Amino acid sequence: MSTNQKGTALITGASSGIGAVYADRLARRGHDLILVARNRERLEALATRLREDTGRSVGVIVADLGARADLARIEHELRTNAAISVLVNNAGIAMSGDLVDSDPDRLESMIQLNVLAPSRLALAVIPGFIARGRGTLVNISSVLALAPERFNGGYSGTKAYLLNLSLRLQQEVADKGVRVQVVLPGATRTAIWEKAGTDIASFPPNIVMDVDDMVDAALAGLDHGETVTIPALPDVAEWEAYEAARQRLIPNLSRSVPAARYRAATAR
Ligand SMILES: NC(=O)c1ccc[n+]([C@@H]2O[C@H](COP(=O)([O-])OP(=O)(O)OC[C@H]3O[C@@H](n4cnc5c(N)ncnc54)[C@H](OP(=O)(O)O)[C@@H]3O)[C@@H](O)[C@H]2O)c1
């Protein structure tokens, strides 16, 4: 149980890449930590370093979030540990190549990890946040949520799901002292690409961000009070214009009659 004022941040997928940098930054910001992933050795090594460097309390829970029993253990922790003030839903895997050639079992595992796990973890933590009148949920999506043409459609679909979930959740909890931020990183230099069978060296260097820069930008976005943070996007007005166009569509997306362009064909 944390006794510090900032509370405890639970970070999934903290054993490498983006999650490990979140762990470092949140410890330096004064949070105690609970690090979650499958690789105990890497988690323990990071925990030891962060305890030494920051003096924070750092716990480790080894869990495979694709396995229902392990996921339930993390949900239980989120429901019962009132010190938890931040959840970073970061663990994820990618799959490369065309969807038509994809292994359906890998697709299922990816949906379990990228969609089911963060959804259940969000539902586990939010009631406590609301009851305590504070808490921050960070969901790591991807710019591919906005660019399905650029990568495997199953992967980008999982990230679009997280964007939708976050937008609605933020609306539901905004007046309850709870924050929801969804981060849309572009290509970021981590091991995820190699694990998905894609050589990151094949990407133009000008589209790949270093992981430290990505996480620092995401945390700056959090500090600015953003719900959606796109670390690489140079001009935020472009996102705002996209959002404004989407909002303009909303009142016309559901109506009692078909649009005029469809009526001619069905007229008797
Ligand atoms: N890198 C990019 O270009 C990029 C861009 C946009 C979004 N993202 C997103 O960022 C997040 C982090 O990815 P990353 O780039 O940092 O990749 P990464 O270095 O491969 O890290 C993925 C993390 O997830 C954990 N993980 C994987 N499967 C797991 C499972 N079944 N149960 C629990 N933990 C599991 C891994 O730890 P263990 O193997 O120890 O379990 C690792 O800590 C992902 O959601 C990814 O989709 C990445």
The ligand as a MOL file (V3000), in Angstrom:
LIG
                    3D

  0  0  0     0  0            999 V3000
M  V30 BEGIN CTAB
M  V30 COUNTS 48 52 0 0 0
M  V30 BEGIN ATOM
M  V30 1 N 6.3450 0.7500 -30.9330 0
M  V30 2 C 5.4670 1.3360 -31.7310 0
M  V30 3 O 5.7610 1.7430 -32.8530 0
M  V30 4 C 4.0560 1.5560 -31.2260 0
M  V30 5 C 3.2600 2.4900 -31.9060 0
M  V30 6 C 1.9470 2.6940 -31.4800 0
M  V30 7 C 1.4760 1.9980 -30.3890 0
M  V30 8 N 2.2680 1.0860 -29.7550 0 CHG=1
M  V30 9 C 1.7040 0.3460 -28.6210 0
M  V30 10 O 2.5150 0.5490 -27.4870 0
M  V30 11 C 2.3220 -0.5330 -26.5830 0
M  V30 12 C 3.6770 -0.9870 -26.0670 0
M  V30 13 O 4.4110 -1.5280 -27.1350 0
M  V30 14 P 5.9770 -1.3590 -27.3100 0
M  V30 15 O 6.2110 -0.7160 -28.6100 0
M  V30 16 O 6.5950 -0.7920 -26.0970 0 CHG=-1
M  V30 17 O 6.3730 -2.8970 -27.5000 0
M  V30 18 P 7.2660 -3.9060 -26.6720 0
M  V30 19 O 8.6210 -3.3250 -26.3940 0
M  V30 20 O 7.1830 -5.1900 -27.4100 0
M  V30 21 O 6.5040 -4.0140 -25.2860 0
M  V30 22 C 5.3150 -4.7270 -25.1380 0
M  V30 23 C 5.0950 -4.9960 -23.6690 0
M  V30 24 O 3.8940 -5.7400 -23.5330 0
M  V30 25 C 4.1670 -6.8820 -22.7380 0
M  V30 26 N 3.3260 -7.9910 -23.1380 0
M  V30 27 C 3.2650 -8.6140 -24.3430 0
M  V30 28 N 2.4150 -9.6420 -24.2960 0
M  V30 29 C 1.9360 -9.6890 -23.0190 0
M  V30 30 C 1.0240 -10.5280 -22.3350 0
M  V30 31 N 0.4300 -11.5600 -22.9680 0
M  V30 32 N 0.7530 -10.2810 -21.0440 0
M  V30 33 C 1.3580 -9.2510 -20.3950 0
M  V30 34 N 2.2260 -8.4180 -20.9920 0
M  V30 35 C 2.5130 -8.6430 -22.2820 0
M  V30 36 C 5.6430 -7.2060 -22.9780 0
M  V30 37 O 6.2210 -7.8670 -21.8760 0
M  V30 38 P 6.4330 -9.4510 -21.7160 0
M  V30 39 O 6.8870 -9.9800 -23.0130 0
M  V30 40 O 7.4270 -9.5240 -20.5990 0
M  V30 41 O 5.1080 -9.9830 -21.2860 0
M  V30 42 C 6.2250 -5.7970 -23.0490 0
M  V30 43 O 6.4900 -5.3230 -21.7510 0
M  V30 44 C 1.5270 -1.5940 -27.3340 0
M  V30 45 O 0.1720 -1.5490 -26.9310 0
M  V30 46 C 1.6450 -1.1500 -28.7840 0
M  V30 47 O 0.5490 -1.5710 -29.5600 0
M  V30 48 C 3.5510 0.8630 -30.1340 0
M  V30 END ATOM
M  V30 BEGIN BOND
M  V30 1 1 1 2
M  V30 2 2 2 3
M  V30 3 1 2 4
M  V30 4 1 4 5
M  V30 5 2 4 48
M  V30 6 2 5 6
M  V30 7 1 6 7
M  V30 8 2 7 8
M  V30 9 1 8 9
M  V30 10 1 8 48
M  V30 11 1 9 10
M  V30 12 1 9 46
M  V30 13 1 10 11
M  V30 14 1 11 12
M  V30 15 1 11 44
M  V30 16 1 12 13
M  V30 17 1 13 14
M  V30 18 2 14 15
M  V30 19 1 14 16
M  V30 20 1 14 17
M  V30 21 1 17 18
M  V30 22 2 18 19
M  V30 23 1 18 20
M  V30 24 1 18 21
M  V30 25 1 21 22
M  V30 26 1 22 23
M  V30 27 1 23 24
M  V30 28 1 23 42
M  V30 29 1 24 25
M  V30 30 1 25 26
M  V30 31 1 25 36
M  V30 32 1 26 27
M  V30 33 1 26 35
M  V30 34 2 27 28
M  V30 35 1 28 29
M  V30 36 1 29 30
M  V30 37 2 29 35
M  V30 38 1 30 31
M  V30 39 2 30 32
M  V30 40 1 32 33
M  V30 41 2 33 34
M  V30 42 1 34 35
M  V30 43 1 36 37
M  V30 44 1 36 42
M  V30 45 1 37 38
M  V30 46 2 38 39
M  V30 47 1 38 40
M  V30 48 1 38 41
M  V30 49 1 42 43
M  V30 50 1 44 45
M  V30 51 1 44 46
M  V30 52 1 46 47
M  V30 END BOND
M  V30 END CTAB
M  END
